[in-house]
Amino acid sequence: MRDSGEARRTPDELPQRLQTWFDEHEERLRSCGITGGVQRSPEDGRTKTSTWVTLETDDQVAVLIVWSSGEAELECGDVPTDRVRRQHRDLRTFEDLLDAIETIREWIQTKGEATTGWVT
């Protein structure tokens, strides 16, 4: 069970939380054949900052972009079929962020891989 403070966090903390999540899960992702990276927008006085994570398998590329406003864009491209999935969300809590991460993980699930427990 998460501490009750998690739900009170503000959307402007979510880009950093995405960075932290990736740093904590990168090794596990690689062990499942998923490569990726994380980037942040420059600290140049923009009103909204962002962090984005890219996850890749042999056949798919997924991106989750999270802005300090709580806006999020999820995209996943399937290379063999040229099919692209897109979704916009308004995140307010860390739980919302974890749900968005789980969505892109499900979109790029590799064969024989269980996704249970990925977002903790």
N, C-alpha and C positions, 0 to 999 in steps of 0.2 A: 504494500500500500504506500502510495506517495504521501509525503508530508503535505499538509493543507496549504502551505505557502506556494506550492507549485501552481495552483489554480489562480493565485493572485498576481503572478508575474505579468508584466505588461508586454504588449506586442513589440516594443522597441528592443527588448532583450532577445527576441527570437532569432535574429541573424547570428548572434554569438552562440546561442544554444545549438543551432544547426552545426556550426563549426566544431563545438565541443562534442556533439554526437558523432560526427564523422571521425574525429580524432580518436574517440573511444572505440569505434567499430571498424576502422579501416582494415586491421589485420584479419578480423573475422570475415569481412567481405571478400578479401583476397583469397582466403582459404576456400571460399565457395566459388571461385572463378570470376569474381566481380572486381573489376578495377575501377578506380575513380579518383576524384580530386575535389578540392573545395577552394573557392576563391571568394574574395570580399571586394566590394566596391571601394574606390579610393576615399580616404578621409580628406575631402576637398571642399567641405562646406555644403554639400548637398543636403537638402531637407530630408531625404529618405536615403538610408544606406541599405545595402543588401549583401546577402551571402548566398552563393549557389553551390550546390553539390551536383556533380556529374557521376553517374554510375554506368558502367559498360560491361556487357557480356559480348560473346562472339557475334551475336545476332541483334542485340538491342542496345540502345543508348537512352538513358533517362536523366532528366534534369529537374531539380527542385530549386526554385528561386524564392527566397524569403526576404521581404523588405521590412524595415523597422516600423512601418505602418501596420504590419500584420498581413498585408497582401501576400499571396503566394501563387506561383504558377508552377504547375506540374506538367511535364511533357515526357513522352516516351515514344521513340521511333523504333519500329521493327525493320531492320535492314532488308531481309529477304522479300518482304511484302510491300515495303514503302509505306506501311500503315503508321499513322501518328495519332497518339491519344493526347488530348489536352484537357486540363481542368484548372479552373481558377478557384481559389479559396480565400476566405478572410479568417486568418488565424488570430486567436485572442489569448490562448493559453499554451503551455508546454504540451499538454495532452493533444491539442489541435495539431501542433507541430509533429508529434509522434505519429499521429494518424496519417498525416501527409507523407511522412517518411515511409510508413508501412505501405501506403498505396503505391508509391513508385517501386518499392521492393517487390510487391506482388506483381506489378507490371513486368518486371524483368526477371521473375523467378526462373532459375535454371532448372533443367530437367532433374527430377529426383531430389530436389532440395525442399526442405520444409522451411516455412517462414516464421514459424512460431517463436516468439521470444526475441524478435529482432529489434524491437524498439525500446527495450528496457535499458 
